[in-house]
Amino acid sequence: MNQLQSAEMHKAALLSIYTAIFLTTIKTVAAILTGSLGILSEVLHSALDLVAAMITFFAVKKSNEPPDQTHHFGHKKVEAFSALAEALLLIITCIWILSAATDRLIQGSHEISLGQWGIIVMLISIMLDWQRSNNLQKIGDKYGSQALKADALHFRSDIYSSAVVIVGLIGAELNIGMADPLAAIIVALIVLKATYKLSMEAVDDLLDKAPEEGYDKVKDIISSIEGIREVERIRMRGSQESSSIYIDAIVSMNPSITLFQAHLITEEAEKKVKEVYPKADVMIHMQPDEEVQDAIIAQVRIISQEYDNIIAVHSFQLADIGNEMVLSLHIEFKPEISLRKAHEIATSVEVRILEKLPVTQVLTHLEESRIHVIRKDVTEKYPELISRIKDEIMKIGHHIPEKMVLLEGEDGKLDLHTTCHFKGELTIEETHKVTSITERHLHQAFMEIERILIHIEPHKK
């Protein structure tokens, strides 16, 4: 925030303090002269207004400080704490007013003198509150200051409460004895209503509540951008009126496009979101479309099956390197095959992949098949690891792991074999997609496991 904006906000908050001091003074004099409980309630109300205005002044000053090493997102939430402090003071005031008014209703009428002077004081209060509430609202809307807007709401409620006090004073002049305490009760209820709204807005800000209808609106905007296949996640906090609204999203794109192309797409999406939320801090993270990755892996497996000497292909990775979509994979060969022959086959596989799939480069790692390696069941040796694996599989959902075996080879490397049951109505394509995601997730979560085999079966009826 620049110095001009900060100075304008400080000026509005300071003017509110001076007004509160003046109103508290003249209302105190009026309350002493008239003996009106309604005016006395307004004295306490204005005194707390003064405290609230001072809190707002210091909150605005602190919230305008730029982000630092310990507060990376700035200090805007200080204003929410300020609003809660104001709410607490108002609640205390309302409790006192309701208690005093109830006592006076029980004890009977109380004579009010010089009521006309009280009416004049309350009219002055209404004029000043109207002026400062409009000024605070204007500056608060202009710069998204929650503290200033809270003060504006506060002083608008003062206008209504002052009007009710005037009605009470007029009633007292007409010898309607209950008019003054009833007016005080109505004032307290008006203030409580405004306090509830103010405190809920502050709590929502502190709890990072998302804007109403914001999720669907942002999702529609991002989804409409050409090149974005799916919006995986959206997180929002703040409000449309706030100057500190944050939006972050994860989107999936075709993995064959370049990093530069993906960057341009996310920039366009961020631009469109900011047209709706001009004050928002928008960050969109891009990732390759998992369905495309699964399709590429499936095609590579089909190609590899055309070669007798290839036992298996695994450890697939898609990466954008130097504006090229690079596919890397491991190819397992029969142990007795020569390096020259294995290299020729790998080169042939690479050519076939480049011809059929949307990748620009293929890197293959050649290794012997581990089928000949003697492995033993070590499931009982790692009960904690088995439990963690089951938990991770259950998090993904759609399938239930049952039989689970850990095998350890002579080389100390672990293999995982597990059986998962799916709904029988699912297609092979759907179950394969889930198992591919599961395998990829488990490889990332458990680096000690080299190979994973998931056997799928339908649920037993």
N, C-alpha and C positions, 0 to 999 in steps of 0.2 A: 504494500500500500504506500502511495507517495505521500509527501509531506502535506500537500494541499488537502487531500482526503482526510488524513489524520487530524489536521488542524480544524477542519470543518466539523468532524465528529466530536472533538474535544470541546469546541465552542458550544455545540448543542447541549452536551452533557453539563457544562459549566453553567450555562444559562438556566438549565433546569434546577440546579442547586440554588442559585440566587432567587428564583421564583418560589421555591419551596421555603426558603428562609422568610421571605416576605409574607407568604400566605400563613405560615405557622404563627407568625407574630400577630397579624391582624385577627386571626381566628381565636387566638388565646385571649386577646382583649375583648372580643365579642362574647366569648363564652363566660368570661368573668362578669361582664356587664349584664348579660341576659339570664345566666343560669341555665341555659338550654343544654340538655343532654345530647341532643342532636348535634349542636355546634361543638360541644366538648368532644364528641366522637370524631368530628372532623378535625379538631386540634390534634388528637393523637394520630389520626390518619395522615395529616400533613407533616407531623413530626417524623413519622416513619417514611413518608415520601422523601423527606430531606435525607434521612439515612440511606434510603434506596437510591436516591439521585447521586449521593457521594459514592456508594458502591459501584453504581453504573459508570461514573466518571473514571474511577481507578480501573474498573474492568475493561473499559474501552481503551484506556491508555495501555494496559498490559496486552490486550488481545491484538493490538496493532503492531506489536513487536515482531520482527521478522523471524522465520525459523532459525534455530541454532543447532548446535551439536547434540543437545539432549532433547530437543523438541522439533523433530524433522518436519512435522506438519503445521508448525506455528503454534499460536497460543489462543486460538479462537474459542476453545471450550471454556476459557475463563469467563466468557460472557454467560454461558449456561449456568455456571456456579453462581454468578452474580444474580441471575434471574431466580434461582432457587433460594438464595438468601433473602431476596425481596419477598418471595412467596411466604417464607417462614415468618418474617416480620408482620406481614399482613394477616396471617392466620392468628398470631398472638393478639393483634389489634381487634380482630373480629370477635374473638372469645371474650375479651374485656367488654366490648360494646354490648354484646348479647347478654352478658351477665348483668351489667348495670341497667340495661333497658328492662330486663325481666324483673329485677328488684323494684324499679319504679312503677311498673305495671301492677305489681302485687301491693305495694305500699300506697298507691293512689296518685293523684295528680300533683304536679309541682308547678308553682307559679313562675312564669317567665316574664321578666321585665325588659323594656326597651327592645322588644322583638323586631321593630322596624330596622334598628341598626344591625341586628343579626342578618336580616334579609339583605341589606345593602352589602355587607361583608361577603355573604355567600354568592351574590351576583358578581362581585369583583373576582371571587375565586373561580367562578364558572368561566368568565372571560379569559383570565390568565391561563387556566387549565386547557381551554380550547386552543389558545395560541401555541402553548408549548407542546401539546400533544400532536398538533399538526406539524410543527417544526421537527419534532423527534421522529415522527413517522416518515416524513419526507427524507430526512437524512438516513434513517435506518433502512428504508427501501433502496435508497440510492447506493449504499455501500454494503448492504446485506448484514447489518449489525443487529444481532439478536437482542443485545442488551438495550439498545436505543429503542427498538420496536417494543420491547417489554415495558419500558418506561412510558412509551406512547399509549399502550393499552391501559397501563396503570392510571394515567392521568385522564383518559377518556372515561374510565369508570368513576373518577373523582367528579366529573361533570354531572353524571347521573345522580351520584350520592348527594352532591350539593343541592341539586334540584329537589330531591326528596326532603332534605333538611328544610328548605324554604317552605315546602308544603306543610311540614310539621309546625314551623313557626307561625304560618298563617292560621293553621288550625288552633294553635294556642291563643292567638289574638282573638279568635272567635269563640274562646272558652271551650274548645274541644280538648279536654284534659289529657286524653290518651294519644293525641296526635304526635307529640314530641317523642315519647319512647317508641311508638310504632315506627316513626320516621327513622329513628336510630337503628331499629332492627332491620328495616328495609335496606338501609345503607350497608349494614354488615353483610347481608345476604348478597347484595350486588358485588361487594368487594370480594366475598368468598368465591363467587362464580368466576370473576376475572382472575383470581389467584389460582383456581384450579386449572384454568386454561393455560396460564403462564407457566405453572410448574410442570404440566404435562409436556409442553413444548420443550422445556429445558431438559426434562428426563429423556425425552425422545432423542434430543441432540447428544446427550451424554452416552446413551445406549446405541448410538449409531443407527437409528431407525431409517429404513429406506423410504424414499419419497413415495407417496401414494400413487399408484398406477405407473410408477416409474419403471418397474421391471419390464412389463409388457411393451411399453413405449420404446424403451431403449433396444429391446430385443427385435422389435419390428424394424427399427431404423438400421441396425447392424445387419440383420438378415437380408435387407433389400440391396445391400452392396454387392455388386457383381464380383465373383471370385471367392466369396465367403460361403462355404458349404453348410456349416452348422454353427450355431452359437452354443458352445458347451456350458458356459457359466457366466453369470453376471452378478456383480456385487456392487451395491450402492449405499452411500450414507450421506446424510445432510438433507437439505430440502431445496426446492426450486428457488425460494427467496434467499437462501443462505449463500454467502460468498465462499463457503468452504465445502461444497458438495464434491464428493469423490466417486468416480465410476471406473470400475475395472472389469474387463471381460476376457474370456478365452474363446477363440474361434478356431475352427478347423478349415484348412484349405487343401487344395490339390498338392501333394508332395512333389510333383514334377515341376512346379513353377520355381523361379529363382527367388533368392532372398530379397533382392531389390523389388521384384514384382509384389511379393508378399508385403513388403514395407509400404509400398504405394497404396495397396488395398487397405491396410490398417489405418494409414493416414487419412484416406477418404472416409472411412467409417468414423474416426474420431472427429473429423470436421463436421459430418452430418449430425453427430450427437451434440456437438457444441452449438449447433444452430438452434437446438431445442433447449439446451442447458448452457447458456453462454458463460456462466461463471464456473462451470465444472472443470475439475482436473480429471481428464479421461486417459486411461491407459488400456490398450488392447493387446493381449498376448496372442501370438499365432502359433499353431501347431499343425503338423501334417494330419490329414484325414485318416483315421485308423481303418476305415473301411477300404480305402485305397491301398493302404499298407498291407492289409490282409489279402486283398486281391493280388497284389504283386507277389507276396510270399507264396500264395497258392499256385500261381502260374510258374514260379521258379521250381516248385516241387514237381509239377507236371513235367517240365523240361528235363529235370534231373533224372526222372524215371526212364528216360529214353536211353540212358547209358548204363550198360551192365556193370561196369566197374565202380560206379558210384553207389555207396551204401546209404548215405544220408546227406542232407543239407540242413544247416541250422545256424543259429546266432546271426540272424538277419538284422541289418541296420540301414536305415535311410538317413542321409545327411545332405544338407545343402553346403557344399564346399566351393568357394570361389565362383558362385553363381552357377554351379553344376549340381544336379541331383545325383548323388553317388549312392550306389547300393553295394554294401559289403556283406559277405556271407562266408561260412565255413563249409568246405566240401570234404566228406569222409570217403576215402578210397579203400579198396581191399589192400591189406598190408603188403601183399607180394607184388603189387604193380610197381613199375619203375617210375622214377621221377619224371622222365621224359614223356612217358605215356600219360601220366596224371596231368602234366602241364598241358599237353595237347587237348585232353578232354576238357580241362578247365577253360582253356581258351575258346573251345567250341561252345561251351555253355555260356560264356560271357557274350559271344557274338549273337547267340540265339536270344538272350535276354535283351540285348540292345535293339534287336530287330522287333521284338514283340511288346516290350514294356516301355513306359514313359520315364526312362532313366537315361542319363548321359554318360555315365561311367560305371563300370562294375569292377569291384576288387574282390578277389577270392583268396581264401586262406586254405591251403592244402594240408590235410592231416590223415593219418591212418585211422581206420575204423577201430572203435574200442570194443567191438563185439567179442574179440578174442580175449579181452582182459577178464580175468576171473574176478567176479564181484561177490561179496557176501552181504547178507541181510544184517544191517546194523540199526534197525528201527528202534529196538528196545534201548539202544545206547544213547539215543537222542530224543527222549520223551518231550522235553521242553520245546525243541525245534519242531517236532511233529505238531504239537499243540498250536504253536505260532502259525505254522503253515495252514492248518485247518481254519484258524481265525481269519487269515488273509483271504482264503478262498470264499468263506462265508460272507465276507464284506462285499465281494463282487456280486454275489447273488445269483439267482436263476438255477443254481445247481448245488447239490449237497455232496460233499466228499465223504466217502465211506472207507473202503480199504486203502491204506496208505503204507508204502514200503520205501525205506531208504536203503540204497545199495552203495557199498564202498568198494572201490577197486583197489588193486595192488598199488596203484599210484597215489592212493589216498583221496581221490576225487569222489564226490557224492553224486548219485543219480536219484531222482525221485520218480516213483511210479505210483499213480493214484487212480482210483475209479470214482467217477462222478455220475450221479443220476440226474437226468433231465426229464421234463414233461415229455411224454411220448408224442404229443401233438406238434412239438417243435420240428422245424425242418433241419436237415443236415447243415445247411448254410448257416442257420441261426446258432446251432450248437457249436459249429466250428469257429464261428466268430467269437463266442464267449470263451471257448477253450484257448484260442489264440491270445485274447486279451489276458486271460488268467496266467498263461505261461509267461507272457511278457512282464506282467506285474510281479510274479514270483521270482523271476530272474533278477529284477531290480531290487526286490526286498531281501533276497537271500543269495548273496554273492557266492557263498560257499557251495551252492548246488550248481553243478555244471550242466546237467541235462535233466529235462523234465518230460515225462510221458504221461498224458492224461487219457485214460480209457473211458469212453462214454457209454452209458447204458440208459435205457428208459426206466422211469420209476416202476417199481414192482407194485402191482395192484393187490 
